[in-house]
Amino acid sequence: MRSTFTRTGIALALAISAASAAHADILDTLTGKVAVTWWKWALQTPAAANPVTDTTGAHCAQSQSGPIWFLAGTFGTDPVTRSCDIPAGKFLFIPLVNSFYGAFLSDTPETRTEAYVRAQAACTDPVTITLTLDGKTIPGTKQFFTGTPGSLSPLFDIQLPVDNIYGVDATTVPQLKLTPSSEQGYYFALPPLPGGPHTVHWVATGCKPGTVQDITYKLSVKKGH
């Protein structure tokens, strides 16, 4: 395991069209904070109902709350298609391509510093990203990156559940806790979609060597609020 994991990424854009510079600055700041919440959702959800390992969409509603609805990438490289019913009025938070590193409590002090975990989580490879909504390409997918000054995600802790996606126990990962943890990646968010069927598809490569994400969500958005 060694606490290094790569997935898809997110950008908290409140509209598909270009926002004003001031608005973009606000969204850029929010992205890192929401990205941390996304990682907690992805890693702290038990394996039996984890939406990242889900290949059908059966668990897409797991642990969803508030105005933002998280979509998920995959831990592998094979294409994944999920079908998902979602409530009306939800922003869709999309992990396009990203990376995570969490330190074990038993790690040596020099590998539990902010500088070390941020370096391990850093996106080091050039990325290519294509995002479409109902067949139409969405621009600006590289705008919201949590690896630039001013948009860095805060450090955070991950408390793995007993039934965790890595299949480890407290003898392998003391207290099942990863701290400090860091992430870096590209994220996007779509504003609430009209009621009815919609298809969100993204393909992303890079960030970490060998990373490939090819994710399709066939969404059914509830009509009305």
C-alpha angles and dihedrals in degrees: 000000000000092000099267114123135161129205141148125300147231146219122193099225113161092199136028092226119077114283126216117274091252092049091048090053090054092049091047089056093048094049096073093049093049090045089060090052089049092053092050089051092048099045103032096051111099117257094242091065102021113144093207094060091039111110099186108039094252090130100037092115094052113131093345116154141152128023096313122077114201121222119197139221123206137259091229136052102246119107114264128200120193131184115211139175113212134181121253120263098035124137110224113230110202126196101210099177128334148150137224137198127182127182122225119235087239094055119114115269094248090059094049097063126112092244093052099047092044090052092050092050095045120122101240103171127071112260135221118197134182121180125181134183115200089342096309119116116241113217128216098042093148094051097091108057122156093210101075127091110271094024101061115134115242117251112264145179129247120207106196117212119237088252095051131165092246095055093230130139134205092274089064099035110028111238086351086269131137112198133195098021130180138187138191132185154106119287138178136189130200122209118245110299126226116262116277137048122337136169123216116188131174135176119192136169133181133032089111126024113276096011114148125168122185107168130169125186118191101198131194108198116202112241119242129012 
